[in-house]
Amino acid sequence: MTPKRPVSAGAIPKAVESPALTRPDAPPLYAALDLGTNSCRMLIARPKGGQFSVVDSFSKSVQLGSGLEKTGRLSRASIYRTIQALRVCQQKLKRNKVVKMRLVATEACRRAANGREFMDRVHRETGLRLEIIEPQQEAQLAVVSCAPLVSPKTEQLLVVDIGGGSTELVWIDLTDVPPQGRARAIMRMHGGFDLPDDGGPRARVVDWISVPLGVATLRDQFRDVEDDSARFALMSWFFEENLAEFAPYKDEPPREGFQIVGTSGTVTTVAASHLGLKRYDRNKVDGLRMTSDEIDKVIRTYLALGPAGRRRDPRIGIDRQALIMSGAAILQALLRCWPTDRLSVADRGLREGILYALMSSDGVLEDTDT
């Protein structure tokens, strides 16, 4: 299910493509939109064998949750920025004649007192109908998107999705599933974590949790702490305190057959810094495996740079520099609990999970083992 992105992904084309360029026998197009606390992202794709091929995409930092921690509401400025981004998405959907789509909103809209009101306004002004999904649906879609990165040797899997407003963790036991069928067993979870028992081997969810702390909300909680290192340490320990109800937190960390798959801008940024990339390259980052020591080295480099140095670092980027340390604090807390030499970096998330779920439900993907 590794998607192929066009060179101009995320950009607004200079010219509108002629509808005549689309073959009449081409597979139908599907779209998935993820409106998070910090970003608005969309993919348009068509099924291709057992995977899908991306034909258009959009990504914009809209900071929808800016000020939410203080007021409990989505601000007027945040709403304006987001609706402008959604207008671009609506134009892309119309231009590509997409009829099968799922458009979702997550933590910021779940928590905001005016979240439902905002959904109604989006529909009035853009024609798009977004649904606010629950944390478990968000976790399911993140798990499905990461399935292709799961090693056949993995028996215990932790999938981590660090978002802007929340962080989802899902622990999966794969010991009953034959090695070559483990990734496929996880893909089947698009229908839910508690699938009917058909008598065959299946992946089992040991526990899952949605922590209401993401890169934006965690940063906002400790914004008043002036010292950079102290703020980072406080954020990391505070996040770990919120893992107390997660059952695997109390267990002895596994050694053999354990893998973490991390999906977020934080994890991909850390990976890009580890590789020394001055220009982000998804092909080099997605699927990269890192050790706890390699990740810790990057985080210590970020701390040594300080706020001014991080703003100038091309490996971090302008959009990410304000949030990278809160994300790094979450990542450090996770690796403190579950140290591993096998953290897989996933440049994928809810959009990919939504696309797989839609296509799988329609039966347009080939049912082959990954």
N, C-alpha and C positions, 0 to 999 in steps of 0.2 A: 504493500500500500504506500510505497514511497512516491509522493507526488513530484511532478516535474514542473517547476515554475518558469514562466516566460522571463526573458531578460528584463522586460519593463514592468515586472510585477510591482503593483502598488502605485504606479504612475497613471496619470490621466492621459490617454492617447491624444495626440495632436489632431488626428483625423478619425472620423467615425468609419468603422469597417462596413463595407457593403454587405447587406444580407445575402446577396448572390454568392458570396464566397463560401457560405456554409452549405455543405453537401446535403441534399435532401435525405440521404440514407445514414447521416451521421447519428451516433447515439445521442440521446437527449442530454441536456445540460442540467446540472444540479448546482445549488448554491447553499453555502453555510455562512452565517454571520454571527460573530461573537462580540457583543458589546460588554466590555468589562469595566472595571473601576478606572482604569487608566487608558485603555486602547479600544478602538473600534477596528475590527479586522474581518475581512470577508474573502472567501474563495469561491470561484466558479469552476466547475470541473465536469468532465464526462467519464463514464466508466471505461476501463480499458483492461480487459482480462479480469484478473482477480484484484486489480488495483484501480486507481483513477489517475487521470491526467489533468492538471490544472491549466485552464485556458485564460483565466483572468483573476486578478486579486486586488485587494485594497488593504492598506494598513495606515492608521493615523492615531497619534497620541492625542486624545481628546480631554483627558483628565476629568472625566465625568464625576468622579468622587471627590474632587477638590473641595475641601471645607466640610465634607460630610461628617467627619468625626466631631466637629465643633457644633454644627447646627442641626444635624439629623436630617437635612434636606439637600436635594440637588440644587446647586446655585443657578441663578439666571445665566451667568456667563458660561458655566459648564454645559447647560442645556443648549445654549446657542451653538457652541463649538460642536457638540455632538450631532445636532440636527443638520448642520452644514456638512459634516462627514457622511451622514446617512443619506443626504441628497445625492452625493457622488455614488454611493452604493446603489441607490435606486436607479440612477442613470445607467450604470453598468448592467444591472439586472434587466432593464428594458432593452438596452442595446443588444444584449446577448440572447434575448427572448427566453429567459429562464422561467419555467413554470413550476418546477419542483424545487422547493427551498425550505429551509428552517432557519429562522432568525431569532437568536436568543440573547437575553440580558442576564447578568449574573449579580454578584454581591452588592454593588452600589444600588441597583434598583430594588433588590430584596430588602435592603435596610432603610432606604430613604422613605420618609413619611409621604413624599410626593412622587414615589416611584410609579404607581399606577396612573396617576395624573400625567406623568411624563410619557408613559406608553401611549395614552390616548392622544397626546399632542403630536407625538411622532407619526401616528397613523394619519391624523388630520393634515399634517404639513408635508409628508413624504409619500403617503399611501402604503407604507410598510407596516406590517403587523409583527411586532416583536413579542415574544413570550418570556416572562421571567421564570427561569427554571430553578428548581430546588437544588440544594447542595448535592444530594445523591445523584441526580441526573448529571450534574456537572462532573462529579467524580467518575461516573460510568463512561462518559464520553472521553475524558482524559485517558482513562485506562485503555479503551479501544484504540485510540490514536497511536498509542505507544507500543501496541502489540508486535509490530514488525521488528522492534529492537530487542525483544526478549531472546536470550540465548537458550538453545536447547539444553544447556547444562544447568539452567536456573531451576531451583526447586522452591526457593522462597523469594518472592518478588515484592518490592516496595515501589509503588508508583507515586510520585510527588508532583503536584501541579501548583506552583507558586504563582498566584494571581496578584492583581492589584489590591483587591479587598479581602481575599480569603486564600487559604492554602488547603488543598485537599490531599489526604494521604490514604492510600488503599494498600493493604497487605494481602497478598494472594499466595496460597499454598498450591504448588503445582506438582507435588510428589506423586500424585495418582495419575498424572497425564504422561503418556509416552513422550520422550524428548522432542521428536520431530513435530508433535502436534500441540506443543505448548503455546506457541504464538497464536495459532488458530483458535485454541480454546479460549484465550483472552478476548479475541475479536468477537466471539459469540456473546460476550457480556453486554453488547449494545442493547440487548433486551432486558437487562437487569442483573443485579448481583445474585438474586435468588432464583436461578433458572430451574425449571422442573427437572427432576432426576429421571433421566432416560435410561438409567442402568449402566451407562458407559462412563469412562473416566472423564472427569471434568475439573476445571480450576475452581478452587474454593476460596471465597473471601473470608479471611480470618477476622478482619476488622477494618473499618474505615472511619475517617473523621474529617470534618470540615472545620478548620480553625479560622475564626473570623479575624484573621490577621494576614494581610498581604503586604506587598512592598509599599503601597501608598498608605494604608491604614496604620501599619507599624511605624512608619516614618513620622506620621502625624502625631502619634501618641508620645513620641520622644523628641519632638521638634524643639522643645524649650531647653534641652540639655546642650550646652554650648560646646563642651569638649568632645571632639570627634571620636576618640578612642573609647571614652566613657559611654557615649551614646551607643556606639556599636555593641559594646559588651552588655549594656542594659537591654538592648533590643534582643540580642541572642538568648540571654537567660530568660527574659520574659516570654519569648516564644516557646522555649522548652517547657516552661511551667504550664503552658496551655496544652501540652501533649499528655498530661497526667492521666487523662481518661482513655487514651488510646491503648488498647490491651497489649500490643507488642512492646510498648514502652517499658513494661514491667518485666519482660522476659530477658534472658541472657541473649546478647546479640549473636546471630548465627555467623558461622565462619565459612564453611564450604557451601557452594550452591546458592549463594545469596547475591542478589543484584538489585541496585536502585536504578530506576529510570526517572530522570528529572526533566520536566517540561516547563519552561518559563523563559522570559527574557533574561532573568538573572543567570540561569544555568548556561544559556547560549553565550551570554556576554563573557562569563568567566572562561568558557571554553575558547572563545576568540582571543581573549587576553593570553591564555596559556599557549596558544599557537602563534601568538605575536602578529595576528592579522590586523593590518591597518585599514583594510576594507573587508567588510563581513562577507563570508563565503559559506552559504548554507551547505553546499556539498562537502565541505571540510568539517563542518561542525556537527551536523545531524548524524547521530550514530557514534560519535567519538566517545571513547571510554577514558575516564580519568580516575586517578586514585585520590584518596583523601589527602595525601601529602601534596599532590599537585594542586588541588583546589585550595588548600590552606596557604600554599605559597602565593597564589594569585591574590587571595584575600589580604594577606599581610602586605603585599605590594600596594594594594588599594589604600590601606591604612597609612602606609608610609608616604604616599603621594599627598594625602590630605585633600580637603574639598577643592582647593584651587588646582592642584595637580590632576585630580580626577576630571575636572571640567576640561582640561587641555588634552587629556589622553584620547587619541583617536580610536583606540581599541574599545573604549567604553561608549563613546557617542554622546551627542548632545541630549537626545531624548532619554537616555538611560542614566546619565551621571547623577541626577537628583535622587534616583531610587536604588542605585546599585548597592549601597551599603546596608539598607534595610533588607534587601534580598539576600545579600551575602550573610547577614546575621541569621536569617532563617536557614540558609544552607549550612552554615557552621553548626547550628544547633542540631540539625538532622544528622550530620556526620559525627557529632559528639555522641549521639545516642547509638548510631549504627555505622561505625567505621567500615569502609569497604574499599577494595581495590577495583571495584567494578561498578562505577557510576556511569550510566549511559546518558549522553546528552541528547535530548529530543527537541528538535526544532519543529514542533507540531503540537497540537492541542485540541481544543474543543471543535474547531472547524473541521479538522480531519476526521474526528470521531463522528461528527454529525453527518458528514458526507458518506462515510462508510455505513452508518446506520440507515440512512435513506436508501442508498443503493442496494444494500443487503435486503432491506424490506421489500424492495421492488424486484428482487431476484435478477438484477442486471450484472452482478459480479460473479465470476467463475468461482466455484467453491473448491479451491485447491489449497493444500497445506502450504503454509509460508515457509 
